[in-house]
């Protein structure tokens, strides 16, 4: 029993130690240092065991001890220093605090490529891009789909549409969920005959299209470092499925009664696919952007035989050209 209690105390002690080492959930706000430097609208987290704070900038990460921190403000400019630093004594830091007002401190906008690097000996303030300048977006676009490969022999390119939901993970990564319909056409060389002399085939319609469902991970980079401009270029890759739907509708007329009717048959086949895409977004208003891009889908169509008579996995492709609009939510 004594051994069990000892082991229990040891496990509890280790758990408390591990929790104390782990940083708090990342927060966002303004960090003001004792030397006058300010980091505005930045993401940060703290480690109360080692008494330090980690500030995440767009191009680097800065780690400082609590004794360098003068004040921490939230996004509403409310002083949360005591809460973030666990009610430390803000007057316990070593050295003299420079009592310059905010107006006396030079301001450097690091979001502009024309801003010079400030002298490290001079107190200064920073304005950097926030962790995310948008949270999610929706997009609608037209697409021109070009099928390639043996599986799509006799299938011609066509116009369709696509929509997606984009969720920002951080300032460079996002998740995409895409649904598209490709209105590709099929060569119609059918010669149809009726088995009943009185039932004449007057017409028929043969259609083909593909519906795709895709999940993807996107890397994006803003082309303008202005924190209000979401213009960007992006790359994404993912996987999903495509459902091929072929339909044939035949129109009949009874020559004796002049009665007309139609009969329709459909065939569905689903295939696994991998996708990759490149595109750009250009901001045209506060929340609206125009987007253009291209993508290539690799469709797994099953097993077949190559020119050497060997059984192997077969692939075909769909190349898409896209243009549309997207709406960003901050």
N, C-alpha and C positions, 0 to 999 in steps of 0.2 A: 504493500500500500504506500509506504514511504517513497519507494522508487517511482511509482506511478505519479505521485504528487510532484516529485522533483522534475520528472519529464514534462509534466503539464506546465509547471512554472517556467521551464526552459523554453518550451514552445511559445508560450505567451510573451516572454521577454523578447524572443527573436522576432515575433510578429510585430510587436510595438517598435522594435528597432528598425525593421524594414519599412514600416509605414512612415516612421520619422525621417528616413532617408529619402523617400519618394517625394517629388515635387508636387505642389498643389496643382489643380487643374489650371490650365493657362488662362490668363485674364488679359484684358486690353484696357489701355488708358495712357496717362502721361506720367513719366518718371522725371523728377527734378533732382539733380545731384547737388551736393554741397558746394561744388566749384562753379555752379551757375549753369551747367549744361542741362538741356531739356530734351527729352525724347517724347515727341507728341504722337498720340494715337498709335502706340506700338503694342505688340503682343509680348507678355512676360509671364514668367512663373517664378516661384520662390521655393527655397529649400530651407526650412526652419532648423534643421539639424546642423547644417554647415553655415547657416546665417548668411546666405547669399541670394542674389536675384539674377535671373538670366533674361536679358532683353533680346528679342528676336527682331533684327532689322532685315531688310530685303536682301542685302548682300552679305550679312555676317551676323554673328551672335556675340553679344557682350555680356560677360559675367562680372558682377560687382558684389562686394560685401555690403551688409546692411549699414555699416558705418559710413558708406559713401552716399547714402540716400537722405535727401532733405525732405522730400514730400512725394506722395503718390496720389494721383487724382484719377477718378473714374471717368467714363465717357461724358458724364454730365458735369465735369469739373468739381466734383465733390471730393473733399479731402478724406481719403481712406487709408492714410499712412499707418495709423495704429492697428487697423484691422489686418492689413497686408503683412506688416512686420511684427505682428503679435504683440502690440502695445509695448514696443521697445521705448527706451528713454531717448527721445530725439536730440537731447542736449548732451548726450554722452560721447559723441564723436570727437575724435582728436583733431586739432588744428582749428584755425579761425575760418568762419564762414564768410564768404564774400557777400556783402549786403547790397549788391547791385539790384536795381529794379529790373523788371522784365523788359522795359523799353530801352534800357541801357545795354542789353545783351544783343550782340549781332545775331541776325537770323540767317540761317543757311537752308535753302530748299534742296534737299538731296534728291528730290524727284525730278529735278531738271538736270539735263546733261551739261548745261552751261555753267552750273554752279561750281566755283573753285573750291578746292579742299581747304577747310578752315585751319588756321594756326592752332595747334593743340594747346598752346599756352594761354589762349584767350578764351574766356567763357563764351559759350555759344549755344544756340538752340537748333534743334533738328526738326525738319518736317519730312517724314518718310511715308511711303505707301502703307496703308493699313494691311492687316493680315489678309483680308478679303475685301475687295471693293464691290462685290456682288455675291449673293447667296445662291440663287438659282435662276434659271432662264428657261424659256420655252421657245421653240423654233418651228416654223412651217416653211417648207420650200418645195419648189418643183424640181423634178429630177429627170434626166434623160439617161435611160439604162441601155447599155450595149452588152448583150450576151456573147460569150466567147467560149469555144470548145465543142467537142463532139456531142456532148449531151444536149447542147442548145442548137444543134444543126437544124435548120429550118425555122428557127425562132429569130425574129427581127427586132431591132431596137425600137423603143417606144417611150412615151412620156408617162410619168407618174407623179406621185407626191410623197412627201416624207414629213414626219413630225417627231420631235424628240423633247425630252426633259433633261436638263443639265443641272447637276448639283455640285457646287463648288466645295471641295474638301479643304483646300488652302489657297494661297495666292498663285499656285502653279498647277494644281491637280484638280480634276473634276471627274464625276461619273456621268455617263450618258446612257439614256434608255431610249431606244429608237424603234419606231414602227414606220414601215414604208410599203407602198404599193407600186409595183412597176407594171405599167400597162403595155407590155411587149406584145407584138403581133406574131402570128404563126402563118407560114405558107399554107395556102388553101388549094391543094390539088386534088381534093376529094371528088370522086365520081360515085354518086349514090343512086341506088336502084331500089324500087319497091318490089316486094314479093307478092303484092296484091295488085292485079291489073286495074282495078277501079280506083286505087289510091295512088295518085300521082304526086311525086315530090316536086314542089314548086320552087323551093329555095332552102338554103341552109346557112347557118352562121357558126363559124369556128373561132373560138377565142382562147387566148392564153394570157395569164398574168402571174406574177409572183408577189407574195406578201412576206416581208422580212421582219423578224423580231430580234433585236440586237441589244446586248449589254456591253459597254465599252469603258475603258479608262482613258482619260484625256490629259495630255500635258499642254498647257497654254502659256503664252508669254505676252504681256501687254506691250504694244508697240509705242505707246506714249506713257511716260512715267507720271503724268498727271493723275492724281488719285481719283479724279472724277471721270476719267476716260477709260472705258472698258474695251476699246479697240484692241484687237489681238490677232495673233496667228496661233494655230493649234495643230496638234497631231493626236490621233487616237487609234487605239487598237482594241479589238474585242471579239466576241463570239456570239453565235445565235443560231437561228434556224430560218429556213425559207420554205414556204409552202407553195408548190406549183399547182395551179388550178387550170385545167383544160376543160372547156365546155363545148358541146356540139348541140345546136338546136336545129331541128329539121321541121320544115313546114309542109303539110300535106293538103291535098284537095281531092275529094271524092268526085269523080267525073259523072257519076250517076245522080247524086243528090246535090252537088255543088257545095257540100259541107267542107269547111276548112278547119284545121287544127294544127297544133305543133307538139312535138315531143323533144325533151331535152335530157341529155346525159352528161354527167360530169365525172372527172377523175382528179383526185388529189394525191400529191406525193410530197412528203416533207424531207428536207435534207439539212444536214449540219453545215455550218459555214464559219469561216474566220474572216475578219474584215480589218481594213486599215484605211485611214483617211487623213487628208491634209486640207486645211482651209484657213480663211481669214474672215474677221469680223470688223466692220467699220461703223463707229458710232455716228448716228445722224440726229439724235435728240437725246434728252436726258436718260431715257430708258430704252430707246429703240435703236437697233443696229441692222445693217444689211450684211448678209453672209454669203460667201461663195466657196466652193470647194470641190474636191474630187475624192472618190473612194474606189477601192477594189475589194470585191468579195471573192474568196476562194471557197467554192462549193464542193463538198464531198458527195459524189454521185454514186458511190458504190464500187464494186469490183468488176474488172473487165480484163481483156487480154490485149497485150501490146503487140507490136509488129513482129516480135520474136515468138509469139505464142505463149508468153508467160502471163500468168494471172497476177494482176497488180491493182492497187487502189487507183481509181480514176478521179480526176478533178476537172471542173469547168469553172468559168469565171464570169463575173458581172462587173463592168466598169461603169461608174455613175458620174455624171456631171451635175452639180447642184447649185441652185441660187434661191435665196429666200430672205426672210426677215426673222429677227429674234428679239425677244423682249426680256430685259433683265430686271430682276427684283433684288433690291439692296437690303 
